Amino acid sequence: MKSATVLKIGSLKAANDADRGIVQICDIPEPALGDEQVKIKVAYCSICGSDPHHIQENPFGWDVPFGLGHEMSGVIVEVGKNATKKGLKVGDRVAGNFMHFCGTCYYCRNGQEQFCEFAGETNQPCMSEYVTWHESQVFKLPDDVSLKKGCLLEPVSVAVRIVDKIGPRIGQRVAICGGGPIGLFALQAIKMMGAVDLTLFEPIAERRELAKKFGADVVVDPMSQDMVKTAMEITNGRGYDVVVDCSGAVRAAVSLPAITSKGGMLLYVAIYPNEYEMPLNLYKYCYENELTITGTNISPYAFPRAAQVMPRMQLDDFITATFDLDDIEEAFKVQVSGKYPKILIKCNEFEGE
């Protein structure tokens, strides 16, 4: 079967084409069906903001070549003989969690599935014609969520996990840095939870406009406005109760403790360069201001609720750009341009979708 595969690591922005990472369609064996698995004919797989990092930097040190894609929707075409616990059946429209948690290791038994010691053993590239997933990974899509929108379940689950980590209270002042898909999904989820002075810091004008459409109270261009000064003006000199960084930009990351209120939470949720170490004044921010500084690693326990909340989210603006699987190289070139908030890869044709 066909699958999008990274054949060479490099820079997608390199002036010299010889230095570019290479992504092409390759033939790989069709995955075998296990007794507790379902086979899914993939409809769409959206490009995650982490995918270019894999092509440019290979932060996890995977052996090349490796497959791409984890934000997937599709239709079940075969069910293993023991995949019976969730009532899944052939013809179900589904999406889900690309990670299969073992359920038996220390972390799974300790309510910390995100650290599962065996989760990486069954990962499959979703920019492919088919995948086979354990039934625990798979969730039916609501009837009013299309397959196109359904591939956004995984990034929406990240927004749900962010809200879980914040533990929000109505009336908290919240700032989000970075208006990519995760930032914009998180903004919608946090708005539902009663945030005030909800602010997005984002340099791209079109994404600031989307943020206003999705409920932001304030949008700020950090390239033309001083971030710290503006934040203090918005919050009457106190800073935000919650600050969430979805940008992954080290230039932004280092400024965020200064806009977080005393006793506030600062949440770094993006992927940053592996070697980057952020300077932090421990006396000022951890002792004097008592900040809680934390992060997130994938989305354990969030998928069922993400599926339930999807019909309440504004998703149309994230499904306007679609490329066929055979056009994967062009899709990644457009992804790097930042022209669209999200790019979808169509892996198979489905009638009515």
Secondary structure as UniProt FT lines:
FT   STRAND          2..8
FT   TURN            12..13
FT   HELIX           17..19
FT   STRAND          22..27
FT   TURN            35..36
FT   STRAND          37..46
FT   TURN            49..50
FT   HELIX           51..56
FT   TURN            59..60
FT   STRAND          66..67
FT   STRAND          71..79
FT   TURN            81..82
FT   TURN            85..86
FT   TURN            90..91
FT   STRAND          93..96
FT   HELIX           106..109
FT   TURN            110..111
FT   HELIX           113..115
FT   TURN            117..118
FT   HELIX           119..122
FT   STRAND          130..134
FT   HELIX           135..137
FT   STRAND          138..140
FT   TURN            143..144
FT   HELIX           147..150
FT   TURN            151..152
FT   HELIX           153..166
FT   TURN            170..171
FT   STRAND          173..177
FT   HELIX           181..192
FT   TURN            193..194
FT   STRAND          196..201
FT   HELIX           205..213
FT   TURN            214..215
FT   STRAND          218..220
FT   TURN            222..224
FT   HELIX           227..234
FT   TURN            235..237
FT   STRAND          240..245
FT   HELIX           250..253
FT   TURN            254..255
FT   HELIX           256..259
FT   STRAND          260..268
FT   TURN            274..275
FT   HELIX           283..288
FT   STRAND          292..295
FT   TURN            300..301
FT   HELIX           303..309
FT   HELIX           310..312
FT   HELIX           316..318
FT   STRAND          321..324
FT   HELIX           325..327
FT   HELIX           328..337
FT   STRAND          343..346
FT   TURN            351..352
//
